[in-house]
């Protein structure tokens, strides 16, 4: 990558005095080190199948799911020979998994987080079951057969999702995250 200094046309002053802008030029030898990809779509649109192409390309991939049924799609198209990890309790499993990937570097070139919606549903259930300041109203609505998220709950869910995704997106490897497009009931 080469850098150029562009000086202000108005003043033509030396770099220390003029407003400068660092312009970089990507050359043929410059490469993106790691990809971060979010696959978002309806059920059956090919998110899991597309994520599986990283395995088909011959990369050593850790496939993380929140529901083992997500692996059926890979089985159906004949994708085999990959490591996978099933998250059943994200609070207890995610951080140790991240630390293991970060510290021990088990040779993975990529990680797939298949089913961000499953994580969000688990986090939403936890949020609604907890006392976010609206539990009395939530309990009353639950008895009437109504489940409702309030603004505070959505903010908490967003924060949980951010705390979940941020560390994984910083891992030194390729990352694919899948998320289903589904309206909240």
C-alpha positions in Angstrom: 0.0 0.0 0.0 1.4 3.4 -0.9 0.6 6.6 0.8 0.3 10.1 -0.7 0.0 13.4 1.0 -2.5 15.8 -0.6 -1.8 19.4 0.4 -4.4 22.1 0.5 -4.7 23.8 -2.9 -5.6 27.1 -1.2 -2.3 27.6 0.6 0.3 25.3 -1.0 2.0 25.4 2.4 4.3 22.7 3.7 2.7 19.6 5.2 3.2 20.8 8.8 1.2 24.0 8.2 -1.3 22.9 5.5 -4.4 20.8 6.0 -3.4 17.4 4.7 -5.3 14.3 3.8 -3.6 10.9 3.8 -4.7 9.1 0.5 -3.8 5.4 0.3 -3.7 3.4 -2.9 -4.3 -0.4 -2.8 -1.9 -2.2 -4.9 -2.2 -5.7 -6.4 -0.2 -7.2 -3.5 -2.6 -5.7 -0.9 -5.1 -8.2 0.4 -7.9 -8.2 2.9 -6.8 -10.3 5.8 -10.1 -11.5 7.2 -13.7 -11.3 6.0 -16.7 -10.5 8.3 -19.9 -11.5 6.6 -23.5 -11.2 7.8 -25.9 -13.4 5.9 -29.5 -12.2 6.5 -32.5 -13.7 4.9 -35.7 -15.7 5.1 -35.9 -19.3 6.2 -34.7 -21.5 3.3 -32.9 -18.7 1.4 -29.5 -20.4 1.6 -27.8 -18.7 4.5 -26.5 -21.9 6.1 -25.6 -23.4 2.7 -23.6 -20.2 1.8 -21.8 -20.3 5.1 -20.9 -23.9 4.4 -18.9 -22.8 1.3 -16.1 -21.8 3.7 -15.8 -25.5 4.6 -16.0 -26.5 1.0 -13.2 -24.1 0.2 -10.9 -26.2 2.4 -10.6 -23.8 5.3 -10.5 -25.3 8.9 -13.8 -23.9 10.3 -15.5 -24.0 13.7 -19.2 -24.1 13.1 -21.1 -22.7 16.1 -24.8 -23.3 16.4 -27.5 -22.7 19.0 -29.6 -25.5 17.8 -28.0 -28.7 16.4 -30.8 -28.9 13.8 -29.0 -26.1 11.9 -26.4 -28.7 10.9 -29.0 -30.7 9.0 -28.8 -28.3 6.0 -25.0 -29.0 5.8 -25.7 -32.7 6.0 -28.3 -32.5 3.2 -25.9 -30.9 0.8 -23.1 -33.3 1.7 -20.8 -31.0 3.6 -18.7 -33.0 6.0 -15.5 -32.8 7.9 -15.8 -29.8 10.1 -15.8 -29.1 13.8 -18.9 -27.8 15.4 -19.9 -26.5 18.8 -23.5 -26.3 20.1 -24.3 -23.4 22.5 -27.0 -24.4 25.0 -26.3 -21.8 27.6 -24.7 -18.7 26.0 -23.9 -17.1 29.3 -21.8 -20.0 30.4 -20.3 -21.1 27.1 -19.7 -18.1 24.8 -17.0 -16.2 26.7 -14.9 -19.4 27.4 -15.3 -20.4 23.8 -14.1 -16.9 22.6 -11.1 -17.0 25.0 -10.2 -20.5 23.8 -10.3 -19.3 20.1 -8.3 -16.2 21.0 -5.6 -17.7 23.2 -5.0 -21.2 22.1 -5.4 -20.6 18.4 -6.5 -24.1 17.6 -5.7 -23.7 13.9 -9.1 -22.4 12.8 -9.1 -20.2 9.7 -12.8 -19.3 10.1 -15.7 -19.4 12.4 -19.4 -19.6 11.5 -22.0 -18.4 14.0 -25.1 -19.9 12.5 -28.3 -18.7 14.0 -27.9 -15.3 15.5 -31.7 -15.3 15.7 -31.6 -18.3 18.0 -29.1 -16.4 20.2 -31.4 -13.3 20.2 -34.4 -15.5 21.1 -32.6 -17.0 24.1 -31.5 -13.5 25.2 -35.0 -12.2 24.7 -36.4 -15.0 26.8 -33.9 -14.3 29.5 -34.6 -10.6 29.3 -38.4 -11.2 29.6 -37.9 -13.6 32.5 -35.7 -11.2 34.4 -36.6 -8.1 36.2 -35.9 -5.3 33.8 -38.3 -3.0 35.7 -41.3 -4.2 33.9 -41.6 -7.8 35.3 -44.8 -7.2 37.2 -46.5 -5.9 34.0 -44.9 -8.7 32.0 -46.1 -11.3 34.4 -49.7 -9.9 34.2 -49.5 -9.9 30.4 -48.1 -13.5 30.4 -51.0 -14.7 32.4 -53.3 -13.2 29.8 -51.3 -14.9 27.0 -49.6 -11.8 25.8 -45.8 -11.5 25.5 -44.5 -8.0 25.0 -41.1 -6.4 24.8 -40.8 -2.8 26.0 -38.3 -0.2 24.8 -36.1 -1.0 27.8 -36.1 -4.7 26.9 -35.2 -4.0 23.3 -32.3 -1.8 24.4 -31.1 -4.6 26.7 -31.4 -7.2 23.9 -29.4 -4.9 21.6 -26.7 -4.6 24.3 -26.6 -8.4 24.8 -26.2 -8.9 21.1 -23.4 -6.4 20.8 -21.6 -7.9 23.8 -21.9 -11.3 22.1 -20.8 -10.3 18.6 -18.1 -7.7 19.3 -15.4 -10.2 20.6 -16.1 -12.7 17.9 -15.8 -10.2 15.1 -12.3 -9.3 16.5 -11.0 -12.8 16.2 -8.1 -13.2 13.8 -9.9 -15.4 11.3 -12.8 -15.2 8.7 -16.2 -14.9 10.3 -19.7 -15.6 8.9 -22.8 -14.8 11.0 -26.3 -15.9 9.8 -29.5 -14.3 10.9 -33.0 -15.2 9.9 -35.4 -12.5 8.8 -38.4 -13.0 11.0 -40.9 -10.6 12.4 -41.3 -10.6 16.2 -44.6 -11.9 17.3 
